[in-house]
């Protein structure tokens, strides 16, 4: 199994920071369903010109783009449910922690990937560290934990789907644009079904925060999908879970969440696992 190229490593770690920032913006929102609907719509609008300007991805990848879009909508709904009562440092680790092992399993079953022993140890360390951040005294309530676990299942589902789809597309950038549009464009309708009205847009701080979050989310996951076209899915997924380190720091700095010795120790475990995954 080849190691992760340095460029991919740097870009995926940068994507992890952006992803944690996007979640911090979402968690701090007043109305998280409204925030995530607008964030996704911004991503769709930003992706639309690339759908026109770039060559279309191969037709074999279209069902995967559509499937990923549906899975990501499910992820968004369960993520905001988990954030209803859970802190960023509680919920985010659970959601992200369930994903790497499931991605590794899905990649083995659907893409024929096999991890070497160090990478397996790395995945176990990443998952153990992330789960350690979320369990024990002060953990989130049961409903938030259950929603976060389900969100993690959706993460694994859409990452494996995109990992296969982007390889079939022949054009990773075009695939990202099509998938992002398919996922973001229906979100106002999802909001309508839940709230019985379209999401209002008002020129205030929450709107500008959601606009920024949408662009950050597009770049963050776009990098990940591109990376999966060149590198093993499980390695990319594991490296991206270092976003937990950034989320813990951002939660402490901007959301006034505790950053205890236990959380710091778990962060070290995650870092060690990420390095093994990238070796």
NUNUGU-765713 format. One record per residue (C-alpha): chain; x, y, z; residue in three letters; residue number from 1. Coordinates in Angstrom, 3 decimals. Example, Ala and Ser with C-alpha at 12.3 -4.5 7.8 and 13.67 -1.06 7.14 Angstrom:
BEGIN
+---+----------+----------+----------+-----+-----+
: c :       px :       py :       pz :   r :   k :
+---+----------+----------+----------+-----+-----+
: A :   12.300 :   -4.500 :    7.800 : Ala :   1 :
: A :   13.670 :   -1.060 :    7.140 : Ser :   2 :
+---+----------+----------+----------+-----+-----+
//
This chain:
BEGIN
+---+----------+----------+----------+-----+-----+
: c :       px :       py :       pz :   r :   k :
+---+----------+----------+----------+-----+-----+
: A :    0.000 :    0.000 :    0.000 : Unk :   1 :
: A :    1.585 :    3.268 :   -1.065 : Unk :   2 :
: A :    2.099 :    6.190 :    1.286 : Unk :   3 :
: A :    0.146 :    9.415 :    0.994 : Unk :   4 :
: A :    1.918 :   11.931 :   -1.317 : Unk :   5 :
: A :    3.101 :   15.059 :    0.540 : Unk :   6 :
: A :    0.820 :   17.375 :   -1.469 : Unk :   7 :
: A :   -2.223 :   15.221 :   -0.693 : Unk :   8 :
: A :   -1.217 :   15.059 :    2.971 : Unk :   9 :
: A :   -0.971 :   18.854 :    3.278 : Unk :  10 :
: A :   -4.216 :   19.469 :    1.389 : Unk :  11 :
: A :   -6.220 :   16.908 :    3.375 : Unk :  12 :
: A :   -4.930 :   18.262 :    6.698 : Unk :  13 :
: A :   -5.838 :   21.766 :    5.527 : Unk :  14 :
: A :   -9.247 :   20.404 :    4.594 : Unk :  15 :
: A :   -9.579 :   19.030 :    8.128 : Unk :  16 :
: A :   -9.021 :   22.519 :    9.562 : Unk :  17 :
: A :  -11.585 :   23.990 :    7.184 : Unk :  18 :
: A :  -14.067 :   21.249 :    8.043 : Unk :  19 :
: A :  -13.709 :   21.899 :   11.769 : Unk :  20 :
: A :  -14.191 :   25.627 :   11.124 : Unk :  21 :
: A :  -17.361 :   24.933 :    9.131 : Unk :  22 :
: A :  -18.755 :   22.846 :   11.986 : Unk :  23 :
: A :  -17.854 :   25.488 :   14.557 : Unk :  24 :
: A :  -19.801 :   28.029 :   12.505 : Unk :  25 :
: A :  -22.756 :   25.652 :   12.317 : Unk :  26 :
: A :  -22.700 :   24.814 :   16.037 : Unk :  27 :
: A :  -22.658 :   28.504 :   16.958 : Unk :  28 :
: A :  -25.647 :   29.265 :   14.728 : Unk :  29 :
: A :  -28.970 :   30.371 :   16.203 : Unk :  30 :
: A :  -31.068 :   28.272 :   13.792 : Unk :  31 :
: A :  -28.895 :   25.382 :   12.616 : Unk :  32 :
: A :  -31.385 :   23.998 :   10.076 : Unk :  33 :
: A :  -31.502 :   27.428 :    8.450 : Unk :  34 :
: A :  -27.693 :   27.745 :    8.645 : Unk :  35 :
: A :  -26.964 :   24.383 :    7.055 : Unk :  36 :
: A :  -29.612 :   24.911 :    4.362 : Unk :  37 :
: A :  -28.034 :   28.210 :    3.355 : Unk :  38 :
: A :  -24.507 :   26.790 :    3.575 : Unk :  39 :
: A :  -25.416 :   23.948 :    1.223 : Unk :  40 :
: A :  -27.221 :   26.282 :   -1.162 : Unk :  41 :
: A :  -24.146 :   28.543 :   -1.307 : Unk :  42 :
: A :  -22.046 :   25.511 :   -2.221 : Unk :  43 :
: A :  -24.477 :   24.628 :   -5.024 : Unk :  44 :
: A :  -24.423 :   28.168 :   -6.423 : Unk :  45 :
: A :  -20.625 :   28.244 :   -6.325 : Unk :  46 :
: A :  -20.425 :   24.852 :   -8.053 : Unk :  47 :
: A :  -22.907 :   25.685 :  -10.828 : Unk :  48 :
: A :  -20.496 :   27.644 :  -13.090 : Unk :  49 :
: A :  -18.022 :   24.756 :  -13.019 : Unk :  50 :
: A :  -20.764 :   22.412 :  -14.228 : Unk :  51 :
: A :  -21.063 :   24.604 :  -17.322 : Unk :  52 :
: A :  -17.397 :   25.404 :  -17.902 : Unk :  53 :
: A :  -15.840 :   21.986 :  -17.252 : Unk :  54 :
: A :  -16.343 :   18.803 :  -19.277 : Unk :  55 :
: A :  -19.001 :   16.528 :  -17.837 : Unk :  56 :
: A :  -17.897 :   13.608 :  -15.678 : Unk :  57 :
: A :  -18.369 :   10.156 :  -17.190 : Unk :  58 :
: A :  -21.980 :    8.948 :  -17.045 : Unk :  59 :
: A :  -20.941 :    5.935 :  -14.980 : Unk :  60 :
: A :  -20.257 :    8.316 :  -12.078 : Unk :  61 :
: A :  -23.607 :   10.120 :  -12.136 : Unk :  62 :
: A :  -25.497 :    7.615 :   -9.933 : Unk :  63 :
: A :  -22.693 :    7.883 :   -7.375 : Unk :  64 :
: A :  -22.880 :   11.683 :   -7.365 : Unk :  65 :
: A :  -26.641 :   11.511 :   -6.844 : Unk :  66 :
: A :  -26.311 :    8.845 :   -4.169 : Unk :  67 :
: A :  -23.685 :   10.864 :   -2.339 : Unk :  68 :
: A :  -25.919 :   13.939 :   -2.488 : Unk :  69 :
: A :  -28.766 :   12.049 :   -0.807 : Unk :  70 :
: A :  -26.475 :   10.642 :    1.869 : Unk :  71 :
: A :  -25.046 :   14.081 :    2.601 : Unk :  72 :
: A :  -28.516 :   15.532 :    3.068 : Unk :  73 :
: A :  -29.211 :   12.795 :    5.622 : Unk :  74 :
: A :  -25.893 :   13.575 :    7.305 : Unk :  75 :
: A :  -26.774 :   17.267 :    7.565 : Unk :  76 :
: A :  -30.125 :   16.543 :    9.221 : Unk :  77 :
: A :  -28.702 :   14.161 :   11.810 : Unk :  78 :
: A :  -25.733 :   16.447 :   12.477 : Unk :  79 :
: A :  -27.933 :   19.401 :   13.399 : Unk :  80 :
: A :  -30.043 :   17.072 :   15.561 : Unk :  81 :
: A :  -26.897 :   16.012 :   17.393 : Unk :  82 :
: A :  -25.880 :   19.649 :   17.882 : Unk :  83 :
: A :  -29.233 :   20.501 :   19.457 : Unk :  84 :
: A :  -27.903 :   19.703 :   22.929 : Unk :  85 :
: A :  -24.368 :   18.381 :   22.334 : Unk :  86 :
: A :  -21.217 :   20.492 :   22.297 : Unk :  87 :
: A :  -18.913 :   20.639 :   19.281 : Unk :  88 :
: A :  -16.231 :   18.782 :   21.267 : Unk :  89 :
: A :  -18.731 :   16.043 :   22.193 : Unk :  90 :
: A :  -20.765 :   15.486 :   19.051 : Unk :  91 :
: A :  -18.203 :   16.101 :   16.327 : Unk :  92 :
: A :  -15.792 :   13.390 :   17.593 : Unk :  93 :
: A :  -18.534 :   10.761 :   17.712 : Unk :  94 :
: A :  -19.786 :   11.562 :   14.220 : Unk :  95 :
: A :  -16.286 :   11.617 :   12.764 : Unk :  96 :
: A :  -15.049 :    8.704 :   14.856 : Unk :  97 :
: A :  -17.486 :    6.171 :   13.478 : Unk :  98 :
: A :  -16.546 :    7.006 :    9.890 : Unk :  99 :
: A :  -12.925 :    5.808 :    9.334 : Unk : 100 :
: A :  -13.508 :    2.169 :   10.223 : Unk : 101 :
: A :  -16.703 :    2.072 :    8.188 : Unk : 102 :
: A :  -14.916 :    3.729 :    5.253 : Unk : 103 :
: A :  -12.121 :    1.163 :    5.499 : Unk : 104 :
: A :  -14.689 :   -1.650 :    5.461 : Unk : 105 :
: A :  -16.607 :   -0.103 :    2.575 : Unk : 106 :
: A :  -13.431 :    0.522 :    0.603 : Unk : 107 :
: A :  -12.389 :   -3.108 :    1.109 : Unk : 108 :
: A :  -15.765 :   -4.455 :    0.018 : Unk : 109 :
: A :  -16.539 :   -2.113 :   -2.890 : Unk : 110 :
: A :  -13.113 :   -0.982 :   -4.116 : Unk : 111 :
: A :  -10.912 :   -3.955 :   -3.224 : Unk : 112 :
: A :   -8.611 :   -1.902 :   -0.988 : Unk : 113 :
: A :   -6.548 :   -3.619 :    1.716 : Unk : 114 :
: A :   -4.761 :   -1.776 :    4.509 : Unk : 115 :
: A :   -1.278 :   -2.696 :    5.704 : Unk : 116 :
: A :   -0.757 :   -3.439 :    9.403 : Unk : 117 :
: A :    0.539 :    0.068 :   10.351 : Unk : 118 :
: A :   -2.448 :    1.687 :    8.665 : Unk : 119 :
: A :   -4.825 :   -0.627 :   10.536 : Unk : 120 :
: A :   -3.166 :    0.360 :   13.816 : Unk : 121 :
: A :   -3.459 :    3.988 :   12.754 : Unk : 122 :
: A :   -7.167 :    3.637 :   12.088 : Unk : 123 :
: A :   -7.677 :    1.997 :   15.478 : Unk : 124 :
: A :   -5.782 :    4.804 :   17.209 : Unk : 125 :
: A :   -7.728 :    7.485 :   15.393 : Unk : 126 :
: A :  -11.037 :    5.879 :   16.280 : Unk : 127 :
: A :  -10.034 :    5.175 :   19.897 : Unk : 128 :
: A :   -8.803 :    8.727 :   20.421 : Unk : 129 :
: A :  -11.873 :   10.283 :   18.873 : Unk : 130 :
: A :  -14.262 :    8.128 :   20.858 : Unk : 131 :
: A :  -12.260 :    8.839 :   24.010 : Unk : 132 :
: A :  -12.915 :   12.530 :   23.487 : Unk : 133 :
: A :  -16.645 :   11.921 :   23.564 : Unk : 134 :
: A :  -17.167 :    9.358 :   26.321 : Unk : 135 :
: A :  -16.934 :    9.485 :   30.092 : Unk : 136 :
: A :  -18.029 :   12.215 :   32.475 : Unk : 137 :
: A :  -19.596 :   15.226 :   30.822 : Unk : 138 :
: A :  -20.567 :   13.365 :   27.655 : Unk : 139 :
: A :  -23.522 :   14.409 :   25.534 : Unk : 140 :
: A :  -27.031 :   13.084 :   26.198 : Unk : 141 :
: A :  -28.107 :    9.796 :   24.667 : Unk : 142 :
: A :  -30.181 :   11.306 :   21.865 : Unk : 143 :
: A :  -27.306 :   13.511 :   20.746 : Unk : 144 :
: A :  -24.921 :   10.539 :   20.810 : Unk : 145 :
: A :  -27.339 :    8.389 :   18.792 : Unk : 146 :
: A :  -27.794 :   11.161 :   16.206 : Unk : 147 :
: A :  -24.019 :   11.635 :   15.979 : Unk : 148 :
: A :  -23.454 :    7.898 :   15.412 : Unk : 149 :
: A :  -26.049 :    7.889 :   12.627 : Unk : 150 :
: A :  -24.394 :   10.988 :   11.142 : Unk : 151 :
: A :  -21.115 :    9.055 :   11.177 : Unk : 152 :
: A :  -22.748 :    6.234 :    9.234 : Unk : 153 :
: A :  -23.869 :    8.738 :    6.619 : Unk : 154 :
: A :  -20.304 :   10.113 :    6.484 : Unk : 155 :
: A :  -18.920 :    6.658 :    5.784 : Unk : 156 :
: A :  -21.609 :    6.066 :    3.171 : Unk : 157 :
: A :  -21.026 :    9.226 :    1.189 : Unk : 158 :
: A :  -17.238 :    9.019 :    1.382 : Unk : 159 :
: A :  -17.172 :    5.483 :   -0.020 : Unk : 160 :
: A :  -19.746 :    6.485 :   -2.642 : Unk : 161 :
: A :  -17.681 :    9.485 :   -3.693 : Unk : 162 :
: A :  -14.457 :    7.486 :   -3.561 : Unk : 163 :
: A :  -15.849 :    5.094 :   -6.157 : Unk : 164 :
: A :  -17.705 :    7.762 :   -8.128 : Unk : 165 :
: A :  -14.776 :   10.140 :   -8.536 : Unk : 166 :
: A :  -12.609 :    7.322 :   -9.898 : Unk : 167 :
: A :  -15.275 :    6.447 :  -12.452 : Unk : 168 :
: A :  -15.779 :   10.079 :  -13.425 : Unk : 169 :
: A :  -12.436 :   10.574 :  -15.166 : Unk : 170 :
: A :  -12.679 :   14.234 :  -14.129 : Unk : 171 :
: A :  -12.470 :   14.767 :  -10.351 : Unk : 172 :
: A :  -13.132 :   18.518 :  -10.447 : Unk : 173 :
: A :  -16.224 :   18.085 :  -12.594 : Unk : 174 :
: A :  -17.464 :   15.303 :  -10.329 : Unk : 175 :
: A :  -17.098 :   17.544 :   -7.256 : Unk : 176 :
: A :  -19.076 :   20.304 :   -8.969 : Unk : 177 :
: A :  -21.925 :   18.003 :  -10.021 : Unk : 178 :
: A :  -22.108 :   16.235 :   -6.657 : Unk : 179 :
: A :  -22.049 :   19.531 :   -4.734 : Unk : 180 :
: A :  -24.839 :   20.988 :   -6.840 : Unk : 181 :
: A :  -26.975 :   17.853 :   -6.463 : Unk : 182 :
: A :  -26.550 :   18.005 :   -2.696 : Unk : 183 :
: A :  -26.993 :   21.730 :   -2.124 : Unk : 184 :
: A :  -29.762 :   22.662 :   -4.547 : Unk : 185 :
: A :  -32.495 :   20.578 :   -2.812 : Unk : 186 :
: A :  -31.725 :   21.898 :    0.703 : Unk : 187 :
: A :  -34.229 :   24.813 :    0.538 : Unk : 188 :
: A :  -36.891 :   22.218 :   -0.332 : Unk : 189 :
: A :  -35.800 :   20.104 :    2.639 : Unk : 190 :
: A :  -36.161 :   23.203 :    4.817 : Unk : 191 :
: A :  -39.601 :   23.829 :    3.291 : Unk : 192 :
: A :  -40.747 :   20.295 :    4.097 : Unk : 193 :
: A :  -39.657 :   20.631 :    7.714 : Unk : 194 :
: A :  -40.592 :   24.257 :    8.449 : Unk : 195 :
: A :  -43.437 :   24.732 :    5.906 : Unk : 196 :
: A :  -41.715 :   27.820 :    4.507 : Unk : 197 :
: A :  -38.609 :   28.648 :    2.528 : Unk : 198 :
: A :  -35.504 :   29.694 :    4.480 : Unk : 199 :
: A :  -35.486 :   33.503 :    4.811 : Unk : 200 :
: A :  -32.364 :   35.423 :    3.781 : Unk : 201 :
: A :  -31.593 :   38.546 :    5.770 : Unk : 202 :
: A :  -28.506 :   40.800 :    5.722 : Unk : 203 :
: A :  -27.217 :   40.005 :    9.209 : Unk : 204 :
: A :  -24.271 :   38.321 :   10.908 : Unk : 205 :
: A :  -25.839 :   34.839 :   10.765 : Unk : 206 :
: A :  -26.314 :   35.102 :    6.997 : Unk : 207 :
: A :  -22.747 :   36.190 :    6.352 : Unk : 208 :
: A :  -21.488 :   33.425 :    8.628 : Unk : 209 :
: A :  -23.541 :   30.856 :    6.714 : Unk : 210 :
: A :  -22.265 :   32.216 :    3.388 : Unk : 211 :
: A :  -18.679 :   31.843 :    4.551 : Unk : 212 :
: A :  -19.389 :   28.403 :    5.945 : Unk : 213 :
: A :  -20.851 :   27.266 :    2.639 : Unk : 214 :
: A :  -17.746 :   28.269 :    0.703 : Unk : 215 :
: A :  -15.469 :   26.704 :    3.316 : Unk : 216 :
: A :  -17.463 :   23.466 :    3.190 : Unk : 217 :
: A :  -17.253 :   23.335 :   -0.614 : Unk : 218 :
: A :  -13.472 :   23.734 :   -0.636 : Unk : 219 :
: A :  -12.994 :   21.386 :    2.312 : Unk : 220 :
: A :  -14.864 :   18.408 :    0.909 : Unk : 221 :
: A :  -13.854 :   19.123 :   -2.679 : Unk : 222 :
: A :  -10.231 :   18.595 :   -1.654 : Unk : 223 :
: A :  -11.148 :   15.307 :    0.027 : Unk : 224 :
: A :  -12.979 :   13.956 :   -3.024 : Unk : 225 :
: A :  -10.061 :   14.905 :   -5.255 : Unk : 226 :
: A :   -7.650 :   13.205 :   -2.827 : Unk : 227 :
: A :   -9.693 :    9.996 :   -2.972 : Unk : 228 :
: A :   -9.174 :    9.928 :   -6.734 : Unk : 229 :
: A :   -5.413 :    9.576 :   -6.164 : Unk : 230 :
: A :   -5.056 :    7.904 :   -2.740 : Unk : 231 :
: A :   -6.738 :    5.105 :   -0.779 : Unk : 232 :
: A :  -10.140 :    6.073 :    0.622 : Unk : 233 :
: A :   -9.457 :    4.799 :    4.123 : Unk : 234 :
: A :   -6.224 :    6.796 :    4.390 : Unk : 235 :
: A :   -7.895 :    9.995 :    3.238 : Unk : 236 :
: A :  -10.788 :    9.412 :    5.636 : Unk : 237 :
: A :   -8.467 :    8.756 :    8.555 : Unk : 238 :
: A :   -6.371 :   11.834 :    7.853 : Unk : 239 :
: A :   -9.456 :   13.985 :    7.585 : Unk : 240 :
: A :  -10.529 :   12.908 :   11.055 : Unk : 241 :
: A :   -7.687 :   15.003 :   12.449 : Unk : 242 :
: A :  -10.331 :   17.722 :   12.115 : Unk : 243 :
: A :  -11.207 :   16.604 :   15.651 : Unk : 244 :
: A :   -8.018 :   18.245 :   16.914 : Unk : 245 :
: A :   -8.975 :   21.509 :   15.281 : Unk : 246 :
: A :  -12.592 :   21.229 :   16.457 : Unk : 247 :
: A :  -11.492 :   20.765 :   20.068 : Unk : 248 :
: A :   -9.299 :   23.873 :   19.847 : Unk : 249 :
: A :  -11.934 :   25.953 :   18.057 : Unk : 250 :
: A :  -14.586 :   24.830 :   20.525 : Unk : 251 :
: A :  -12.417 :   25.949 :   23.432 : Unk : 252 :
: A :  -11.406 :   29.262 :   21.843 : Unk : 253 :
: A :  -14.662 :   30.422 :   20.287 : Unk : 254 :
: A :  -17.452 :   28.393 :   21.918 : Unk : 255 :
: A :  -15.969 :   28.369 :   25.453 : Unk : 256 :
: A :  -16.019 :   24.558 :   25.636 : Unk : 257 :
: A :  -13.643 :   22.788 :   28.082 : Unk : 258 :
: A :  -10.331 :   21.443 :   26.768 : Unk : 259 :
: A :   -9.340 :   19.020 :   29.537 : Unk : 260 :
: A :   -6.277 :   16.826 :   30.010 : Unk : 261 :
: A :   -8.291 :   13.843 :   28.766 : Unk : 262 :
: A :   -9.200 :   15.660 :   25.575 : Unk : 263 :
: A :   -5.564 :   16.688 :   25.088 : Unk : 264 :
: A :   -4.390 :   13.074 :   25.534 : Unk : 265 :
: A :   -6.944 :   11.845 :   23.035 : Unk : 266 :
: A :   -5.769 :   14.500 :   20.593 : Unk : 267 :
: A :   -2.233 :   13.074 :   20.820 : Unk : 268 :
: A :   -3.585 :    9.563 :   20.129 : Unk : 269 :
: A :   -5.428 :   10.849 :   17.070 : Unk : 270 :
: A :   -2.297 :   12.552 :   15.776 : Unk : 271 :
: A :   -0.277 :    9.364 :   16.157 : Unk : 272 :
: A :   -2.926 :    7.407 :   14.300 : Unk : 273 :
: A :   -3.033 :    9.978 :   11.502 : Unk : 274 :
: A :    0.726 :    9.743 :   11.051 : Unk : 275 :
: A :    0.514 :    5.946 :   10.783 : Unk : 276 :
: A :   -2.241 :    6.286 :    8.208 : Unk : 277 :
: A :   -0.080 :    8.599 :    6.130 : Unk : 278 :
: A :    3.049 :    6.414 :    6.354 : Unk : 279 :
+---+----------+----------+----------+-----+-----+
//
